[in-house]
Each structure stands twice: as C-alpha cells, then as structure tokens.
Amino acid sequence: EDLPRPSISAEPGTVVPLGGHVTFVCRGPVGVQTFRLERESRSRYRDSEDVSQTSPSESEASFRIDSVSEGHAGSYRCVYYKAHKWSEESDYLELLVKREDGTWALPQSQL
C-alpha cells in the first residue's frame, strides 16, 4: 500500500529576516518513525524521531532554525520513514531570507 505524501509548512512563515527564526513542520500519517527535512539535494538533510501525534490520523515533527543565515535560503521538502520504507517527497517550500537593507538572499542553487 502506498504511503500518503507528507506536507510541509513554515512558522511563522516562509519570509524570514536575516537572524530571525523559522520552524519547519512536517506532517504525515500516524505511525511515522522518522521525519526528514531535505534541502535541494538529497544529501543535505536533518532527521527527527521526535514525532508527536496531533490527531487520530496525523503526526508531525518540527525542525527549528534559531538564527537564519543567507545559506538557509532555498527549497525544503519532507519525507518520512514508516513501515520499513520511505514515503514520497512533499512539495517544495521556498524559504526567502530578507537582509536588513531590504534585499533578498538568493538560494545557493541560483548563484
């Protein structure tokens, strides 16, 4: 049986001032063992086994960045591990980082 695709969101939002904080929230079905937050390339990721059940049908994990730098700008997505296999990826979420002078930090993949 196919695993449902996870979703990804950012709190307080996807536009963050340099030095600010952001928390990515990955959501999936109940029973997830590990959520993984991936960058543009699959080799850059963070795992969390700190999974909380938020409803009878859903679980989630949070990934907090305390001090956002220019290098954090770019695309993020979630996958999760359940029942001995990895899920499909969520849609990408684009994190935009705004400098103090009002200009945007470009994702490294676009340099």
Salt bridges, closest charged atoms under 4 A:
GLU11 OE2 - ARG27 NH2 3.98
GLU38 OE2 - ARG42 NH2 3.30
GLU38 OE1 - ARG77 NE 2.93
GLU40 OE1 - ARG39 NE 3.56
ASP47 OD1 - ARG36 NE 2.65
GLU60 OE1 - ARG27 NE 3.13
ASP66 OD1 - ARG64 NE 2.47
GLU70 OE2 - ARG99 NE 2.70
GLU89 OE2 - ARG42 NH1 2.94
GLU89 OE2 - ARG77 NH2 3.87
ASP91 OD1 - ARG5 NH2 2.98
